[in-house]
Amino acid sequence: MSLLNDSAIIHPPGFYVIGFQTFPYISVYIIFIAFVYLVTVVFNVLLMCIIAFDENLHTPKFLAVVNLAVIDVILNTSTIPSMIKTFLFKDNFVPFNLCLVQMFVHYFSVTLESLALAILAYDRLIAICFPLKQNILNTRRIMFYIVSLTWVYSAGLLSYSTSIMARLSFCGSVRVFSYFCDYAPVFRLACNDYSLQWAAASASLIHLFGPLTFIFLSYVTILVTVFKMKSVSSRMKALTTCIEHLILVLIFYVPLFSIFLIGLFLGSVDPDQRVLSLSLATCLPPCINPIVYSLKTKEIKTKIVALVWRVKINP
């Protein structure tokens, strides 16, 4: 028990994560998720190394790609190891302070992920719509400042959202129905007023809709510019550079909004199905992102082929 504003605040030793209660073959699913984590780490680290050691790739675009790769590793690290511990090794207790840390890291990464996709849209917008001003509007220094600003902003925002959880008292259930120590399922267990925490969770939707709106407007501007080009080959070349980014946007946003819309229009959704869908929607994009960039970006693909050929000749 701790004191806050002269009121007794009861903090339990921790919480018990109890998702997938009726889900069959949960061990098989968690082994699959562990494989997803392995692929996430290996491919994102490989992508970062290729960009770091090739000076030709030290451009604003690939700085933004490295930023996304770092975020992807952090995002899956925030949940998958704990899922393995909870559901594979049957140790579902999470200490209170560690629960708050996990909330912070996970939603910090999700916020950064949506902002990172908006940054990549900005890079494409400047490259296609303002090519003559690219050396002024989108330099490595400017890209570094933009990326740094998103990290500082997200850290400050999530520090506040997580810190207000300490104002809640938990005098009843400490069973969290989710696949990790999730924000909303935890504050709903509180026995005092959690309207502030509810407002913070609702406001977090802005950090999904805001970047998505910017991405949409960016591509409207890009399409207008592309269709003004006289050469068909120029149009195709400009649109081709956007393919990998559009795939990443669809991979990240479509599953999240599908789950939201299903819950909104169909009403009650089976809790296990919701937890399964949410876990897949957050764990798969960080695994797929580096593969998409490796296969769809000519510069990255060329470096990977050269690396594989070198290893094959000199194992």
Number of C-alpha atoms within 10 A of each C-alpha: 10 12 10 11 7 7 9 13 18 17 17 16 12 17 19 19 25 17 22 19 10 10 13 9 9 14 14 11 16 19 14 12 21 17 12 20 21 15 17 28 21 13 20 27 17 16 23 19 12 18 21 15 10 10 9 10 15 13 16 18 21 21 20 23 24 22 22 27 26 18 21 27 21 19 24 25 19 20 22 20 14 20 22 19 14 21 20 16 11 10 14 23 18 19 15 15 14 13 19 21 16 21 24 23 19 23 22 23 26 20 24 25 26 21 25 24 24 23 24 24 27 19 21 22 23 19 20 20 18 16 14 11 11 15 13 11 15 21 15 17 11 14 22 15 12 16 19 13 12 17 19 10 14 20 19 12 17 20 17 12 23 20 13 13 17 17 22 22 21 19 14 10 14 17 18 22 19 23 22 26 30 20 24 17 15 23 23 18 18 20 14 14 13 18 11 14 21 16 11 18 15 11 11 16 11 13 16 19 13 14 20 19 12 17 23 14 14 19 17 13 14 23 17 11 16 20 12 10 12 9 11 11 10 13 17 11 12 20 15 13 16 19 14 17 22 15 15 18 19 12 18 22 17 12 17 17 13 13 16 13 12 13 14 11 8 8 9 10 13 10 16 17 14 19 18 17 16 17 18 15 20 21 22 18 23 30 24 21 24 27 18 15 20 21 14 18 17 12 15 18 15 12 16 17 11 12 12 12 12 11 10 9 7 7 7
